[in-house]
Amino acid sequence: MRQISFFILLFFCLFLNGQNKKTYKIHTVAFYNLENLFDTINDPNKFDEASPIMEINTNRTFIYKKKIKNMARVISEIGLDVTNNSPVILGVSEVENRAVLEDLINDSILIKKDYGIIHYSSPDIRGIDVGLLYQKQLFSPISTSSHELKIYDDNTQKRVYTRDQLLVSGNLDGELIHIIVNHWPSRSGGQAKSNPKRVAAAKLTKHLVDSLQVIDPYAKVFITGDLNDDPTNKSIKEILKTKKDKSKMGLKGIYNPYESFFKNGIGTTAYRDNWSLFDQILLTKPLLERDYSSFRFYKAGIFNKQYLTTKTGTYKGYPYRSWSNGGFSDGFSDHFPVYVYVIKEVN
Protein backbone atom coordinates (compact mmCIF):
# COMPACT_ATOMS: atom_id res chain seq x y z
CA MET A 1 0.00 0.00 0.00
CA ARG A 2 2.88 2.36 0.80
CA GLN A 3 4.43 1.83 -2.63
CA ILE A 4 1.07 2.23 -4.35
CA SER A 5 0.46 5.60 -2.65
CA PHE A 6 3.96 6.76 -3.49
CA PHE A 7 3.56 5.99 -7.17
CA ILE A 8 0.09 7.53 -7.29
CA LEU A 9 1.65 10.79 -6.15
CA LEU A 10 4.44 10.51 -8.70
CA PHE A 11 1.85 9.89 -11.41
CA PHE A 12 -0.04 13.01 -10.30
CA CYS A 13 3.16 15.04 -10.32
CA LEU A 14 3.94 14.01 -13.87
CA PHE A 15 0.80 15.77 -15.05
CA LEU A 16 0.76 18.90 -12.90
CA ASN A 17 1.51 20.99 -15.97
CA GLY A 18 -0.51 19.26 -18.65
CA GLN A 19 1.00 16.44 -20.61
CA ASN A 20 4.61 17.53 -20.15
CA LYS A 21 6.30 14.79 -18.22
CA LYS A 22 8.00 16.12 -15.12
CA THR A 23 9.38 14.58 -11.97
CA TYR A 24 9.17 16.08 -8.50
CA LYS A 25 11.02 15.88 -5.22
CA ILE A 26 8.76 15.70 -2.15
CA HIS A 27 9.42 16.28 1.56
CA THR A 28 7.36 16.26 4.74
CA VAL A 29 7.32 19.10 7.28
CA ALA A 30 5.47 18.06 10.45
CA PHE A 31 4.56 18.94 14.02
CA TYR A 32 3.86 16.63 16.97
CA ASN A 33 2.89 17.30 20.59
CA LEU A 34 4.74 14.46 22.34
CA GLU A 35 2.54 14.56 25.48
CA ASN A 36 4.78 15.00 28.47
CA LEU A 37 8.02 13.50 27.20
CA PHE A 38 9.90 13.82 30.50
CA ASP A 39 12.90 11.89 31.76
CA THR A 40 13.04 10.05 35.09
CA ILE A 41 15.36 12.51 36.84
CA ASN A 42 13.98 15.14 39.21
CA ASP A 43 15.25 18.58 38.22
CA PRO A 44 15.26 20.79 41.35
CA ASN A 45 14.93 23.90 39.18
CA LYS A 46 11.66 22.76 37.59
CA PHE A 47 8.25 21.56 38.72
CA ASP A 48 8.86 18.34 36.81
CA GLU A 49 7.83 16.18 39.76
CA ALA A 50 4.24 16.86 38.63
CA SER A 51 4.91 15.16 35.28
CA PRO A 52 3.13 11.83 34.77
CA ILE A 53 6.27 9.71 34.74
CA MET A 54 7.46 11.12 38.07
CA GLU A 55 4.16 10.15 39.65
CA ILE A 56 4.86 6.50 38.80
CA ASN A 57 6.69 4.67 41.59
CA THR A 58 7.96 1.57 39.77
CA ASN A 59 9.53 0.67 36.42
CA ARG A 60 10.14 4.32 35.47
CA THR A 61 13.14 3.51 33.29
CA PHE A 62 11.27 0.77 31.41
CA ILE A 63 8.27 3.07 30.91
CA TYR A 64 10.47 5.93 29.74
CA LYS A 65 12.15 3.72 27.15
CA LYS A 66 8.76 2.48 25.95
CA LYS A 67 7.47 6.05 25.68
CA ILE A 68 10.53 6.96 23.60
CA LYS A 69 10.01 3.90 21.39
CA ASN A 70 6.35 4.78 20.83
CA MET A 71 7.17 8.36 19.87
CA ALA A 72 9.92 7.19 17.51
CA ARG A 73 7.54 4.81 15.78
CA VAL A 74 5.01 7.55 15.05
CA ILE A 75 7.64 10.02 13.83
CA SER A 76 9.19 7.42 11.54
CA GLU A 77 5.85 6.86 9.81
CA ILE A 78 4.62 10.44 9.27
CA GLY A 79 4.61 10.99 5.51
CA LEU A 80 6.31 7.66 4.88
CA ASP A 81 3.66 6.25 2.56
CA VAL A 82 4.05 9.19 0.17
CA THR A 83 7.67 10.36 0.49
CA ASN A 84 9.28 7.04 1.43
CA ASN A 85 10.92 9.00 4.26
CA SER A 86 10.09 10.32 7.73
CA PRO A 87 9.71 14.10 8.16
CA VAL A 88 12.71 16.11 7.02
CA ILE A 89 11.67 18.78 9.54
CA LEU A 90 9.63 18.11 12.68
CA GLY A 91 8.55 20.66 15.27
CA VAL A 92 7.82 19.15 18.70
CA SER A 93 6.27 20.32 21.95
CA GLU A 94 5.90 19.03 25.52
CA VAL A 95 9.53 17.93 25.81
CA GLU A 96 11.38 18.44 29.08
CA ASN A 97 14.90 19.06 27.78
CA ARG A 98 17.44 18.33 25.09
CA ALA A 99 18.33 14.99 26.67
CA VAL A 100 14.92 13.45 25.91
CA LEU A 101 15.24 14.57 22.29
CA GLU A 102 18.68 12.98 22.11
CA ASP A 103 17.23 9.71 23.40
CA LEU A 104 14.43 10.01 20.83
CA ILE A 105 16.62 10.52 17.76
CA ASN A 106 19.01 7.79 18.92
CA ASP A 107 16.24 5.20 19.17
CA SER A 108 16.86 2.28 16.81
CA ILE A 109 13.84 3.28 14.71
CA LEU A 110 15.16 6.77 13.96
CA ILE A 111 18.93 6.65 14.32
CA LYS A 112 19.61 6.01 10.63
CA LYS A 113 17.77 9.24 9.75
CA ASP A 114 20.58 11.20 11.43
CA TYR A 115 18.35 13.87 12.96
CA GLY A 116 19.80 17.04 14.39
CA ILE A 117 18.27 18.93 17.32
CA ILE A 118 17.51 22.60 17.90
CA HIS A 119 16.35 23.28 21.44
CA TYR A 120 16.33 26.10 23.98
CA SER A 121 15.14 25.86 27.59
CA SER A 122 11.94 27.81 28.19
CA PRO A 123 10.87 29.46 31.47
CA ASP A 124 7.65 27.40 31.55
CA ILE A 125 6.82 26.57 35.16
CA ARG A 126 6.41 22.86 34.39
CA GLY A 127 9.67 22.78 32.47
CA ILE A 128 8.21 21.88 29.08
CA ASP A 129 9.78 23.20 25.89
CA VAL A 130 9.43 23.17 22.14
CA GLY A 131 12.13 21.95 19.78
CA LEU A 132 12.96 21.12 16.18
CA LEU A 133 14.31 17.91 14.68
CA TYR A 134 15.77 17.91 11.18
CA GLN A 135 17.48 15.45 8.88
CA LYS A 136 21.04 16.73 8.53
CA GLN A 137 21.46 15.51 4.97
CA LEU A 138 18.47 17.50 3.75
CA PHE A 139 18.22 20.59 5.98
CA SER A 140 21.04 22.91 7.06
CA PRO A 141 20.24 25.46 9.80
CA ILE A 142 21.63 28.95 9.25
CA SER A 143 20.25 30.75 12.29
CA THR A 144 18.19 29.80 15.36
CA SER A 145 16.64 31.95 18.06
CA SER A 146 14.27 31.62 21.01
CA HIS A 147 11.68 34.35 21.61
CA GLU A 148 10.21 34.97 25.03
CA LEU A 149 6.47 35.45 25.47
CA LYS A 150 5.83 37.87 28.33
CA ILE A 151 2.27 37.64 29.64
CA TYR A 152 0.75 38.55 33.02
CA ASP A 153 -2.11 37.36 35.19
CA ASP A 154 -5.05 39.76 34.96
CA ASN A 155 -5.76 39.60 38.70
CA THR A 156 -2.31 39.52 40.32
CA GLN A 157 -0.36 41.19 37.50
CA LYS A 158 2.33 38.60 38.12
CA ARG A 159 4.12 37.18 35.15
CA VAL A 160 2.87 33.87 33.75
CA TYR A 161 5.84 31.82 32.61
CA THR A 162 5.18 29.85 29.45
CA ARG A 163 6.92 28.41 26.41
CA ASP A 164 9.23 30.49 24.22
CA GLN A 165 8.72 30.48 20.47
CA LEU A 166 11.47 28.92 18.37
CA LEU A 167 12.52 30.42 15.03
CA VAL A 168 14.81 28.45 12.73
CA SER A 169 16.03 29.58 9.32
CA GLY A 170 17.93 27.26 7.03
CA ASN A 171 18.30 25.59 3.66
CA LEU A 172 16.00 22.76 2.65
CA ASP A 173 17.87 21.07 -0.19
CA GLY A 174 19.65 24.39 -0.74
CA GLU A 175 16.52 26.57 -0.56
CA LEU A 176 15.96 29.09 2.25
CA ILE A 177 12.93 28.48 4.47
CA HIS A 178 11.90 29.56 7.97
CA ILE A 179 10.12 27.53 10.66
CA ILE A 180 8.44 28.87 13.79
CA VAL A 181 7.63 26.27 16.47
CA ASN A 182 4.91 27.16 18.98
CA HIS A 183 3.14 25.85 22.03
CA TRP A 184 0.75 28.63 22.97
CA PRO A 185 -0.71 29.02 26.50
CA SER A 186 -3.34 26.48 27.48
CA ARG A 187 -7.05 27.00 28.07
CA SER A 188 -6.66 26.48 31.81
CA GLY A 189 -9.39 28.48 33.55
CA GLY A 190 -11.58 28.39 30.47
CA GLN A 191 -11.33 29.44 26.84
CA ALA A 192 -12.61 32.99 27.33
CA LYS A 193 -10.54 33.79 30.42
CA SER A 194 -7.33 32.44 28.91
CA ASN A 195 -7.92 33.90 25.44
CA PRO A 196 -5.77 37.06 25.97
CA LYS A 197 -2.73 34.87 26.57
CA ARG A 198 -3.07 33.20 23.17
CA VAL A 199 -3.78 36.54 21.53
CA ALA A 200 -0.47 37.72 22.98
CA ALA A 201 1.23 34.58 21.65
CA ALA A 202 -0.25 35.20 18.20
CA LYS A 203 1.05 38.78 18.27
CA LEU A 204 4.55 37.49 18.99
CA THR A 205 4.30 34.99 16.12
CA LYS A 206 3.00 37.73 13.82
CA HIS A 207 5.94 39.93 14.83
CA LEU A 208 8.37 37.16 13.90
CA VAL A 209 6.71 36.68 10.51
CA ASP A 210 6.65 40.43 9.87
CA SER A 211 10.35 40.68 10.71
CA LEU A 212 11.17 37.99 8.16
CA GLN A 213 8.97 39.62 5.52
CA VAL A 214 10.58 43.03 6.02
CA ILE A 215 13.89 41.45 5.02
CA ASP A 216 12.29 39.37 2.25
CA PRO A 217 8.61 39.79 1.26
CA TYR A 218 8.87 36.41 -0.48
CA ALA A 219 10.06 34.58 2.65
CA LYS A 220 8.80 31.01 2.86
CA VAL A 221 7.60 30.62 6.44
CA PHE A 222 6.05 27.61 8.16
CA ILE A 223 4.22 28.42 11.41
CA THR A 224 3.86 25.15 13.31
CA GLY A 225 2.58 24.24 16.71
CA ASP A 226 0.01 23.34 19.30
CA LEU A 227 -1.78 26.69 19.33
CA ASN A 228 -4.44 25.69 21.89
CA ASP A 229 -6.90 27.49 19.64
CA ASP A 230 -8.91 26.31 16.67
CA PRO A 231 -8.40 27.75 13.16
CA THR A 232 -11.43 30.04 13.55
CA ASN A 233 -10.46 31.59 16.90
CA LYS A 234 -9.45 35.24 17.28
CA SER A 235 -5.76 34.57 17.80
CA ILE A 236 -5.50 32.90 14.40
CA LYS A 237 -8.16 34.60 12.28
CA GLU A 238 -7.83 38.16 13.56
CA ILE A 239 -4.24 38.44 14.78
CA LEU A 240 -2.46 36.24 12.24
CA LYS A 241 -5.17 37.08 9.69
CA THR A 242 -5.10 33.60 8.20
CA LYS A 243 -7.04 32.67 5.06
CA LYS A 244 -8.53 29.34 4.02
CA ASP A 245 -8.88 30.49 0.41
CA LYS A 246 -5.55 30.75 -1.41
CA SER A 247 -7.02 33.06 -4.05
CA LYS A 248 -7.83 35.75 -1.48
CA MET A 249 -4.33 36.13 -0.09
CA GLY A 250 -2.01 39.08 -0.48
CA LEU A 251 1.74 38.74 -0.86
CA LYS A 252 2.33 38.75 2.89
CA GLY A 253 -0.74 36.68 3.72
CA ILE A 254 -0.84 33.48 5.78
CA TYR A 255 -2.69 30.39 4.57
CA ASN A 256 -4.26 27.89 6.97
CA PRO A 257 -5.01 24.55 5.29
CA TYR A 258 -6.47 23.28 8.58
CA GLU A 259 -9.44 25.62 8.63
CA SER A 260 -11.18 23.39 6.09
CA PHE A 261 -10.42 20.30 8.19
CA PHE A 262 -11.91 21.98 11.24
CA LYS A 263 -15.08 23.07 9.45
CA ASN A 264 -15.52 19.47 8.37
CA GLY A 265 -15.44 18.32 12.00
CA ILE A 266 -11.93 16.87 11.90
CA GLY A 267 -9.57 17.51 14.81
CA THR A 268 -6.28 16.58 16.45
CA THR A 269 -7.36 16.35 20.09
CA ALA A 270 -10.64 15.64 21.89
CA TYR A 271 -12.21 16.72 25.17
CA ARG A 272 -15.70 15.95 26.49
CA ASP A 273 -16.76 14.46 23.17
CA ASN A 274 -15.76 17.55 21.22
CA TRP A 275 -12.91 17.66 18.72
CA SER A 276 -10.48 20.57 18.61
CA LEU A 277 -7.88 21.27 15.95
CA PHE A 278 -5.18 22.92 18.04
CA ASP A 279 -2.26 21.46 16.07
CA GLN A 280 -1.69 23.33 12.83
CA ILE A 281 0.85 24.27 10.18
CA LEU A 282 0.33 27.66 8.53
CA LEU A 283 2.19 28.87 5.44
CA THR A 284 3.04 32.19 3.83
CA LYS A 285 1.91 32.91 0.29
CA PRO A 286 5.23 32.26 -1.53
CA LEU A 287 4.81 28.58 -0.64
CA LEU A 288 1.56 28.51 -2.63
CA GLU A 289 2.74 29.68 -6.05
CA ARG A 290 2.33 27.35 -9.03
CA ASP A 291 5.93 27.69 -10.19
CA TYR A 292 7.44 24.43 -8.96
CA SER A 293 11.02 25.37 -9.75
CA SER A 294 11.34 25.76 -5.97
CA PHE A 295 9.54 24.09 -3.06
CA ARG A 296 5.78 24.72 -2.92
CA PHE A 297 2.96 23.48 -0.73
CA TYR A 298 1.23 20.38 -2.10
CA LYS A 299 -1.04 18.99 0.61
CA ALA A 300 -1.77 19.07 4.36
CA GLY A 301 -2.85 16.20 6.54
CA ILE A 302 -3.47 14.85 10.04
CA PHE A 303 -1.61 11.65 10.90
CA ASN A 304 -4.41 9.72 12.61
CA LYS A 305 -3.67 6.10 11.82
CA GLN A 306 -5.84 3.49 13.56
CA TYR A 307 -3.15 2.48 16.03
CA LEU A 308 -3.06 6.06 17.34
CA THR A 309 -6.75 5.90 18.27
CA THR A 310 -8.29 4.53 21.48
CA LYS A 311 -10.22 1.38 20.58
CA THR A 312 -12.59 0.89 23.55
CA GLY A 313 -14.02 2.50 26.65
CA THR A 314 -15.11 6.01 27.54
CA TYR A 315 -12.53 7.58 25.25
CA LYS A 316 -13.11 5.36 22.24
CA GLY A 317 -12.13 7.26 19.10
CA TYR A 318 -9.95 9.75 20.98
CA PRO A 319 -6.18 9.91 20.42
CA TYR A 320 -4.57 7.01 22.29
CA ARG A 321 -2.63 8.91 24.92
CA SER A 322 0.40 7.74 26.90
CA TRP A 323 -0.74 8.70 30.37
CA SER A 324 -4.10 7.95 32.01
CA ASN A 325 -5.44 7.07 35.46
CA GLY A 326 -2.10 7.82 37.08
CA GLY A 327 -0.18 5.35 34.96
CA PHE A 328 1.31 4.56 31.57
CA SER A 329 -1.18 3.22 29.04
CA ASP A 330 1.44 2.21 26.44
CA GLY A 331 -0.20 4.73 24.15
CA PHE A 332 1.24 7.62 22.20
CA SER A 333 -0.11 11.15 22.65
CA ASP A 334 -3.34 12.99 23.35
CA HIS A 335 -2.71 14.86 20.08
CA PHE A 336 -2.46 13.59 16.52
CA PRO A 337 0.54 14.89 14.53
CA VAL A 338 -0.01 17.23 11.58
CA TYR A 339 2.05 17.52 8.41
CA VAL A 340 2.38 19.22 5.04
CA TYR A 341 4.06 18.02 1.88
CA VAL A 342 6.23 20.35 -0.18
CA ILE A 343 7.20 19.50 -3.75
CA LYS A 344 9.76 20.78 -6.24
CA GLU A 345 10.32 20.05 -9.91
CA VAL A 346 13.66 18.35 -10.47
CA ASN A 347 13.69 18.18 -14.29
C-alpha positions in Angstrom: 0.0 0.0 0.0 2.9 2.4 0.8 4.4 1.8 -2.6 1.1 2.2 -4.3 0.5 5.6 -2.6 4.0 6.8 -3.5 3.6 6.0 -7.2 0.1 7.5 -7.3 1.7 10.8 -6.1 4.4 10.5 -8.7 1.8 9.9 -11.4 0.0 13.0 -10.3 3.2 15.0 -10.3 3.9 14.0 -13.9 0.8 15.8 -15.0 0.8 18.9 -12.9 1.5 21.0 -16.0 -0.5 19.3 -18.7 1.0 16.4 -20.6 4.6 17.5 -20.2 6.3 14.8 -18.2 8.0 16.1 -15.1 9.4 14.6 -12.0 9.2 16.1 -8.5 11.0 15.9 -5.2 8.8 15.7 -2.1 9.4 16.3 1.6 7.4 16.3 4.7 7.3 19.1 7.3 5.5 18.1 10.5 4.6 18.9 14.0 3.9 16.6 17.0 2.9 17.3 20.6 4.7 14.5 22.3 2.5 14.6 25.5 4.8 15.0 28.5 8.0 13.5 27.2 9.9 13.8 30.5 12.9 11.9 31.8 13.0 10.1 35.1 15.4 12.5 36.8 14.0 15.1 39.2 15.2 18.6 38.2 15.3 20.8 41.4 14.9 23.9 39.2 11.7 22.8 37.6 8.3 21.6 38.7 8.9 18.3 36.8 7.8 16.2 39.8 4.2 16.9 38.6 4.9 15.2 35.3 3.1 11.8 34.8 6.3 9.7 34.7 7.5 11.1 38.1 4.2 10.2 39.6 4.9 6.5 38.8 6.7 4.7 41.6 8.0 1.6 39.8 9.5 0.7 36.4 10.1 4.3 35.5 13.1 3.5 33.3 11.3 0.8 31.4 8.3 3.1 30.9 10.5 5.9 29.7 12.2 3.7 27.2 8.8 2.5 26.0 7.5 6.0 25.7 10.5 7.0 23.6 10.0 3.9 21.4 6.3 4.8 20.8 7.2 8.4 19.9 9.9 7.2 17.5 7.5 4.8 15.8 5.0 7.6 15.1 7.6 10.0 13.8 9.2 7.4 11.5 5.8 6.9 9.8 4.6 10.4 9.3 4.6 11.0 5.5 6.3 7.7 4.9 3.7 6.2 2.6 4.0 9.2 0.2 7.7 10.4 0.5 9.3 7.0 1.4 10.9 9.0 4.3 10.1 10.3 7.7 9.7 14.1 8.2 12.7 16.1 7.0 11.7 18.8 9.5 9.6 18.1 12.7 8.5 20.7 15.3 7.8 19.1 18.7 6.3 20.3 22.0 5.9 19.0 25.5 9.5 17.9 25.8 11.4 18.4 29.1 14.9 19.1 27.8 17.4 18.3 25.1 18.3 15.0 26.7 14.9 13.5 25.9 15.2 14.6 22.3 18.7 13.0 22.1 17.2 9.7 23.4 14.4 10.0 20.8 16.6 10.5 17.8 19.0 7.8 18.9 16.2 5.2 19.2 16.9 2.3 16.8 13.8 3.3 14.7 15.2 6.8 14.0 18.9 6.6 14.3 19.6 6.0 10.6 17.8 9.2 9.8 20.6 11.2 11.4 18.4 13.9 13.0 19.8 17.0 14.4 18.3 18.9 17.3 17.5 22.6 17.9 16.3 23.3 21.4 16.3 26.1 24.0 15.1 25.9 27.6 11.9 27.8 28.2 10.9 29.5 31.5 7.6 27.4 31.6 6.8 26.6 35.2 6.4 22.9 34.4 9.7 22.8 32.5 8.2 21.9 29.1 9.8 23.2 25.9 9.4 23.2 22.1 12.1 21.9 19.8 13.0 21.1 16.2 14.3 17.9 14.7 15.8 17.9 11.2 17.5 15.4 8.9 21.0 16.7 8.5 21.5 15.5 5.0 18.5 17.5 3.7 18.2 20.6 6.0 21.0 22.9 7.1 20.2 25.5 9.8 21.6 28.9 9.2 20.2 30.8 12.3 18.2 29.8 15.4 16.6 32.0 18.1 14.3 31.6 21.0 11.7 34.3 21.6 10.2 35.0 25.0 6.5 35.4 25.5 5.8 37.9 28.3 2.3 37.6 29.6 0.7 38.5 33.0 -2.1 37.4 35.2 -5.1 39.8 35.0 -5.8 39.6 38.7 -2.3 39.5 40.3 -0.4 41.2 37.5 2.3 38.6 38.1 4.1 37.2 35.1 2.9 33.9 33.7 5.8 31.8 32.6 5.2 29.9 29.4 6.9 28.4 26.4 9.2 30.5 24.2 8.7 30.5 20.5 11.5 28.9 18.4 12.5 30.4 15.0 14.8 28.5 12.7 16.0 29.6 9.3 17.9 27.3 7.0 18.3 25.6 3.7 16.0 22.8 2.6 17.9 21.1 -0.2 19.6 24.4 -0.7 16.5 26.6 -0.6 16.0 29.1 2.3 12.9 28.5 4.5 11.9 29.6 8.0 10.1 27.5 10.7 8.4 28.9 13.8 7.6 26.3 16.5 4.9 27.2 19.0 3.1 25.8 22.0 0.8 28.6 23.0 -0.7 29.0 26.5 -3.3 26.5 27.5 -7.0 27.0 28.1 -6.7 26.5 31.8 -9.4 28.5 33.5 -11.6 28.4 30.5 -11.3 29.4 26.8 -12.6 33.0 27.3 -10.5 33.8 30.4 -7.3 32.4 28.9 -7.9 33.9 25.4 -5.8 37.1 26.0 -2.7 34.9 26.6 -3.1 33.2 23.2 -3.8 36.5 21.5 -0.5 37.7 23.0 1.2 34.6 21.7 -0.3 35.2 18.2 1.0 38.8 18.3 4.6 37.5 19.0 4.3 35.0 16.1 3.0 37.7 13.8 5.9 39.9 14.8 8.4 37.2 13.9 6.7 36.7 10.5 6.6 40.4 9.9 10.4 40.7 10.7 11.2 38.0 8.2 9.0 39.6 5.5 10.6 43.0 6.0 13.9 41.4 5.0 12.3 39.4 2.2 8.6 39.8 1.3 8.9 36.4 -0.5 10.1 34.6 2.7 8.8 31.0 2.9 7.6 30.6 6.4 6.1 27.6 8.2 4.2 28.4 11.4 3.9 25.1 13.3 2.6 24.2 16.7 0.0 23.3 19.3 -1.8 26.7 19.3 -4.4 25.7 21.9 -6.9 27.5 19.6 -8.9 26.3 16.7 -8.4 27.8 13.2 -11.4 30.0 13.5 -10.5 31.6 16.9 -9.4 35.2 17.3 -5.8 34.6 17.8 -5.5 32.9 14.4 -8.2 34.6 12.3 -7.8 38.2 13.6 -4.2 38.4 14.8 -2.5 36.2 12.2 -5.2 37.1 9.7 -5.1 33.6 8.2 -7.0 32.7 5.1 -8.5 29.3 4.0 -8.9 30.5 0.4 -5.6 30.7 -1.4 -7.0 33.1 -4.1 -7.8 35.8 -1.5 -4.3 36.1 -0.1 -2.0 39.1 -0.5 1.7 38.7 -0.9 2.3 38.7 2.9 -0.7 36.7 3.7 -0.8 33.5 5.8 -2.7 30.4 4.6 -4.3 27.9 7.0 -5.0 24.5 5.3 -6.5 23.3 8.6 -9.4 25.6 8.6 -11.2 23.4 6.1 -10.4 20.3 8.2 -11.9 22.0 11.2 -15.1 23.1 9.5 -15.5 19.5 8.4 -15.4 18.3 12.0 -11.9 16.9 11.9 -9.6 17.5 14.8 -6.3 16.6 16.5 -7.4 16.3 20.1 -10.6 15.6 21.9 -12.2 16.7 25.2 -15.7 15.9 26.5 -16.8 14.5 23.2 -15.8 17.5 21.2 -12.9 17.7 18.7 -10.5 20.6 18.6 -7.9 21.3 16.0 -5.2 22.9 18.0 -2.3 21.5 16.1 -1.7 23.3 12.8 0.8 24.3 10.2 0.3 27.7 8.5 2.2 28.9 5.4 3.0 32.2 3.8 1.9 32.9 0.3 5.2 32.3 -1.5 4.8 28.6 -0.6 1.6 28.5 -2.6 2.7 29.7 -6.1 2.3 27.4 -9.0 5.9 27.7 -10.2 7.4 24.4 -9.0 11.0 25.4 -9.7 11.3 25.8 -6.0 9.5 24.1 -3.1 5.8 24.7 -2.9 3.0 23.5 -0.7 1.2 20.4 -2.1 -1.0 19.0 0.6 -1.8 19.1 4.4 -2.8 16.2 6.5 -3.5 14.8 10.0 -1.6 11.7 10.9 -4.4 9.7 12.6 -3.7 6.1 11.8 -5.8 3.5 13.6 -3.1 2.5 16.0 -3.1 6.1 17.3 -6.7 5.9 18.3 -8.3 4.5 21.5 -10.2 1.4 20.6 -12.6 0.9 23.5 -14.0 2.5 26.7 -15.1 6.0 27.5 -12.5 7.6 25.2 -13.1 5.4 22.2 -12.1 7.3 19.1 -10.0 9.8 21.0 -6.2 9.9 20.4 -4.6 7.0 22.3 -2.6 8.9 24.9 0.4 7.7 26.9 -0.7 8.7 30.4 -4.1 8.0 32.0 -5.4 7.1 35.5 -2.1 7.8 37.1 -0.2 5.3 35.0 1.3 4.6 31.6 -1.2 3.2 29.0 1.4 2.2 26.4 -0.2 4.7 24.2 1.2 7.6 22.2 -0.1 11.2 22.7 -3.3 13.0 23.3 -2.7 14.9 20.1 -2.5 13.6 16.5 0.5 14.9 14.5 0.0 17.2 11.6 2.0 17.5 8.4 2.4 19.2 5.0 4.1 18.0 1.9 6.2 20.3 -0.2 7.2 19.5 -3.8 9.8 20.8 -6.2 10.3 20.0 -9.9 13.7 18.4 -10.5 13.7 18.2 -14.3 
